[in-house]
Amino acid sequence: MLPVDEWQLENMKKELLKLTKKETADCQLWHNVDRTEEPKKQKKKKNSRLSDMAQHARERRLNVIEGQNYHQIQTFYAARTVLYPFVEEHNCGEMGNLCLKCGELYFRDEKDTRGIYTHCCHNGNIIEQVSVYPVEMKGLMDGSDELAVHFKNNIRSYNSALSFASMGAQIVPPTGSGAYFFRINCQIYHRTSHLRPAEAGGEKFAQLYVLDSDLATRRRMERRENPECNPKLMRKID
């Protein structure tokens, strides 16, 4: 038999050998586990990296699209502003403010820097005598009967028929759509004619005022511009 010390030493060697084998097996097992887990970790990292790249690409595309949309919207509104400018409505309110000197009516915002109205009589420095308004004309302008309504509906025809001269101007017609407006280029002047017309029966404007009233009325009514005028009213105004 081996001595005790040697026997113990031999057992220790055996135990160490067993432990070494066990540790070796455990290390091999862990190594195998690590080798099994390593592809999974790499795949997970790869998937995470690809997901981050895809998300970054989507965000870049969205930023580009939003930038393009913003640019297109700004361009559209800029073009729309040029083609169809927005005109803010301006309201002067009611014409209910009086000049303290002559009683002329004004809008509220027509005051000067001193807060007074001066466009009429220059603060009382120029006050003209008001002409007496004919009773007949006042009745036509303020009345509501059939004759007054007829006169106001055809007032431009009556005004032209009784004019002393014709207006001359270079009229520029409006272009495009929208509300009609009367536009004149350069100067406005009035045409006068000879005392007698070139052809008999062609009197107009000031030439009519040297004729008898009945004849002048007949000449005015013969003109094709005055088909709606009333002969009796024309004679009365003349």
C-alpha positions, 0 to 999 in steps of 0.5 A: 500500500502507498503511504498515506501522504502519497495516497492522499496526493494521488486522490488529490490528483484524481480530484484535480483531474476530474475538476479539470475535465469538468471545467473543460467540459463546462468551458466547452459548453459555454463556448458552444453556447457563446458560438450559438448566441453570437450569430443571434446577437450579430443578426439582432445588431444588424437588424437594429442597424438596418432599422435605424438606417431605414428610419433615418431614410424615411425621415430624410424623405419626409423632410425633402417632401415637406420642404418641396410641399412648403416651397410649392405652397409658398410659390402658389400663394406668391403667384396667386398674390400677384395674379389675384391680389387681395384688396382689403375692404375699406369702409369710410362709415357714414357721411355724418360729420359736419363742417362747423363753418359751412355745414358741409358733410364729411366722412369721419376720417377726412379730418386734417391733422388739426382734427377739423374739416377744411376741404370745403370752405378752408375753415370759413375763408371761402363761403359761396352763396348757395344757389337757389334750387329750382322747385321743379328739379327738387321735386324730380330728384326727391320725389317718388311719383311716376314722373320722378322715378322716370327722370331718375332712371333716365337722368343721364339721357336728359343730362346729355340732351341738355348739355351745351358741349360734348365731352372729349377724352381718350377712354381706355376700356377696362381689361379682364373681369371684375367691376366696371370702371370708367378710365380716361387717359390724358386730358378731358376737354369739351367740344363746341360747334358752330352756331349753325349746323352743316346740315339743316335739322342736325342741331345739337348741344349749344346750337339748340339754345338759339332755337324756339323751345318747342323746336329744340325739344323736337330736335332733342327727341329726334335723336336716337340717344333719347328714345326713353325721354318724355317730351313734356318733361324735356320741354319743362326742363328746357 
